[in-house]
Amino acid sequence: MSTKPSAKASAVLPRFDLDGQCALVTGAGANGGIGHAIALGLARAGARVAIADVDADGLAVTAAELAAIGPPPLAQIADIADAAQIEALFAAVDRDCGRLDLLVNVPFAFPSRVRPHELELEHWERMLAVNLTGYFLCCQAALRRMLVAGCGSIINIGSNAGESALGRGALPYSCTKAAVHQLTRELAVEYGGAGIRVNAILPAQTLTPGLRAHLETPRFRDHVLPRILAGLPQGRLLDPEDYVGPAIFLASEAARAVNGVLLPVDGGNLAMNAGGSHVWPAATE
Ligand SMILES: NC(=O)c1ccc[n+]([C@@H]2O[C@H](COP(=O)([O-])OP(=O)(O)OC[C@H]3O[C@@H](n4cnc5c(N)ncnc54)[C@H](O)[C@@H]3O)[C@@H](O)[C@H]2O)c1
C-alpha cells in the first residue's frame, strides 16, 4: 500500500501539520511512557520539540530519538516541583527556540499506595507539588510567553482517575488529576480570548513501564488486571501510541476551536457505567 497521502488527504492534512511550531514536553524521559510517545509524535508531525524530565538517562534516550527525526532537541533536567528549575527550563526554551507554541504537561508522582486514613501529610504535599503545583507553574510560565505572542496551546495530561474514583490508595493522585482538569477549564476560559487554547487528554490504564512492572506481580496480574480490563470496553490496555494522534490534533490548526476540552482517550472507560459490560451474550438472555 502506498504511504503517499491521496489528493483528498493532502488537502486536509496541512491543518494537522505542526511544521515550524516550538513545543515543550515535560515528563518525556520514560522510554515507553506517554510523554515519550507524544514527544516523538509531535516531532514526526513537524514540531521542534524540547523535553524535560528528572530522569537524566531517560531524557538522553528520548533526545537521541528526537535527533533522528529533526534538529537535536533541548533536553533539560528539571523537577517541575521546583519553581526555580521551572524558571530555568523556560529560560532555556527561550534561548533554544525563541518562542513557545505548545506546552504538554505529562509528569506525575504516585510514590506508593496508602489508605486515606493512614496518609502522611508529607506524602499528600509531595503529590500536590508535582501533579498540581508543577502543572500550574509550567502553565503560568508558558502563558506569559504565549500572551506576548498572542497565540499558543497547552495540553495537560489528566486521568480517568480525575473523573471517577479508583480506590486502592489513589486518593491524592485522583484529587490532583481532578484539579488538573479544573485548571485546564479555568485557563481555557481565562485565555481563550487571547488566542490561547488549553485542553486536557485523559488517559486510562496504559501499558507503560510502570504498569508493565506491576504485571510481574501475581496479585496484580490475577486480581487487579481482570478488573481493569472489565472496565475497558475495547478489551485491552491503552498503548502510549494511542495518545499521539489526539495530541497532534489538539496542538494543530485543525483544533483551532477546541478549547477547555477534557478529552478521554480511554477506550470507552469513562463512558461505561459500573454495571455496564462488553460481554455477550447478556446473562438475561
Ligand atoms: N500510565 C497510565 O496507566 C496512566 C493512566 C492515566 C493517566 N496517566 C497519566 O499520564 C501521564 C504519563 O503517565 P506514564 O505512565 O506514561 O508516566 P511515565 O512514568 O512513563 O512518565 C512520567 C515521566 O515523568 C517524569 N517525572 C516524574 N516526576 C517528575 C518531576 N517532578 N519533574 C519532571 N519530570 C518528572 C518521570 O521521570 C517520567 O519520565 C501522567 O500524568 C499520568 O498521571 C497515566
The ligand as an ORCA input file, in Angstrom:
! r2SCAN-3c Opt
* xyz 0 1
  N       0.064      5.011     32.573
  C      -1.221      5.016     32.883
  O      -1.860      3.979     33.008
  C      -1.925      6.349     33.073
  C      -3.315      6.369     33.286
  C      -3.961      7.572     33.452
  C      -3.225      8.750     33.427
  N      -1.883      8.704     33.229
  C      -1.140      9.967     33.226
  O      -0.340     10.022     32.070
  C       0.864     10.723     32.357
  C       2.054      9.876     31.937
  O       1.990      8.638     32.595
  P       3.041      7.487     32.269
  O       2.541      6.298     32.960
  O       3.345      7.485     30.829
  O       4.275      8.015     33.099
  P       5.799      7.658     32.986
  O       6.298      7.267     34.311
  O       6.024      6.709     31.936
  O       6.393      9.063     32.619
  C       6.346     10.143     33.507
  C       7.675     10.862     33.430
  O       7.608     11.975     34.316
  C       8.875     12.100     34.936
  N       8.718     12.838     36.190
  C       8.233     12.376     37.365
  N       8.265     13.354     38.283
  C       8.767     14.450     37.666
  C       9.042     15.767     38.088
  N       8.809     16.141     39.347
  N       9.558     16.646     37.212
  C       9.820     16.267     35.933
  N       9.591     15.020     35.455
  C       9.074     14.123     36.332
  C       9.345     10.673     35.156
  O      10.743     10.607     35.342
  C       8.869     10.006     33.872
  O       9.871     10.058     32.873
  C       0.830     11.050     33.845
  O       0.382     12.373     34.027
  C      -0.177     10.076     34.385
  O      -0.823     10.561     35.545
  C      -1.216      7.537     33.056
*
